[in-house]
Amino acid sequence: EGVCTDAINKTDLARLLRFNSSACDDSKNIVSFDEYIARMPENQTNIYFLQTQNREAGLASPYYEAFKAKGIEVIFMTHPADHIVMTHLDMYKKHKIVSCESSDPASNEG
């Protein structure tokens, strides 16, 4: 909620957020944006997310497949409020936060 309502501190608050990602072993593991960034390939500039019902649906999504083929980690947003948070948080530490549904990894990464 704070990311949506506190524009001044939203980046500081965003570092506290945790999500499951395609790099996690299962749905119980979670990562921060900082952990995601630390694993990004050198030529990757964006943080990618996919709004999905659950991890399994995300892994089976055709949107995810394109990123998987390029070796790009994707954060799975599984809570209904995650979409609202992402509309208010478009950048994190100079990395644009981008939906897989509106991006093509072949055109801007790698």
N, C-alpha and C positions, 0 to 999 in steps of 0.2 A: 504494500500500500504506500509506503513512504517514497518509493521510487516514482510513483505517480503524483504524489502530492507535494513533495519537497524538491523543487527544481534545483535549489542551491546545493543540496547534499545528495542528489540522486546517484552520482558516481560513487560516492563513499558508501551509500547504502547498497548499491549493486554488487559491491565486492562481497557482501554477505549472502547473496543469493546462491542457491545450489540447485543443480539440475542433473538428471540422468543424461548420458550421452552415448553415442555409438561406440566410444572407447571403453565404456564400462563393461565389466563382466556380466552384470545382471541388473535388474531393475532396482535393486536395493542400494547400489553404489551411486554416489553423486559427485559432481565436480563443480568447482567455482569457475567464473570467467578467467581468473588468473591461471588456474590449472590448465584450462583449455588453451589459453594463449601460450603457455610454456611448451605445449605439445605441438603447436602449429608449425607446419613446414615453413622454412624461411621465405618462400615466395607467396605464402598465403597472407592476405591482408584483412580479410573479413572474418567475423564470427558468424557461423551459420546455425540456424535453428529450424526446427520443424514442429509446428503445432500438431499434436497427435493425441489420440485417445489414450494410448499406452505405448510402452517401449516396443512391444511386439508388432503393433500396427505401424510404428515408425520404421522399424527394420524392414518391413514388408512393403513400404511405400515406394512407388515409382519415383517420387521426388528424391528420396534418400539414395536410391540406386545410382544416380548420376554422380553424387558426391562420394559414395563408397568406391566407385570405379576409379576416382581420382585420388583416393586415399585421404579424403577430407573428413575430419570428425564433425559430427552434427549433434547439437544439443536437442534433446527431446523435451518439448514443453507439453506436459500432460495435464496440468491443472487449468481449468477454465479461466482463471485470473491471469495466467501467464501471458495470454495474448494482449490483455490490457496493459500489463507491465511493459511488454516489448514495444507497444505503440508510443510509450513515453521515454523509452531508453533506446535511442537509435545508435549511440556510440558508447564504447567502453575503452578507456585508455588508447585512444586514437584508432581503434578498430571499429569499423562499421558493423552493426548487428543486422544481419540480413536473413530473411525468410528463404528457405529452400524453394518454396513454392513460387517465388518471384525472382529467382536467380538461376543462372546457368554457370556451373563451375568451369566449364570449358571456355567461357568468354572472359572471365576476369581473375582466374587463379591458375597457377601452375604453368 
